[in-house]
């Protein structure tokens, strides 16, 4: 009987300790590291505009220049496929930005409404600016079809 009680006590102590660790780790995930709004950083705004102007002009080589050097070929193929599937990019509008500060730098998740020749889309472009002082780079670009024309 004494062994069962000590096993239950140890289990309760373990659960309490794990709960405390979870609670202590929450400030790292708190909203203080996130901001909502528009592209407030001039460099970020300039990069998004230059990227979408390159896509609008059909200049895939210029658009891939905003990605990390080791990913240019991968994104070139994906952006060419985007143009085939969606047609020419006619216009775009930034709808909002979520800014996330992480240990290695800052992430900007930019929400963009895009009017294309064949299908309109809602797009998310994730930019990263490292603490090392390097340039902003595009880390991802996802597309959701809104309307088939």
Long-range contacts (C-beta under 8 A, 24 or more apart in sequence): 33-100, 33-101, 33-102, 34-98, 34-99, 34-100, 34-101, 35-98, 35-99, 36-96, 36-97, 36-98, 36-99, 37-96, 37-97, 37-99, 38-94, 38-96, 38-97, 39-94, 39-97, 39-108, 39-110, 40-97, 41-108, 43-129, 43-136, 44-97, 44-108, 44-110, 44-127, 44-129, 44-136, 45-94, 47-127, 47-136, 47-138, 48-94, 48-110, 48-112, 48-125, 48-127, 51-125, 51-138, 52-89, 52-92, 52-112, 52-114, 55-79, 55-82, 55-83, 55-89, 56-88, 56-89, 56-90, 56-91, 56-92, 58-83, 58-88, 66-136, 66-137, 66-138, 67-137, 67-138, 68-137, 68-139, 75-138, 75-141, 78-141, 82-143, 85-118, 85-119, 86-114, 86-116, 86-117, 86-118, 86-119, 86-121, 86-143, 86-145, 87-116, 87-117, 87-118, 87-119, 88-116, 88-117, 89-114, 89-115, 89-116, 89-117, 90-115, 90-116, 90-117, 91-115, 92-123, 95-122, 104-130, 104-131, 105-129, 105-130, 105-131, 105-132, 107-139, 114-143, 118-149, 119-145, 119-146, 119-147, 119-148, 119-149, 120-145, 120-146, 120-147, 120-149, 121-145, 121-146, 122-146
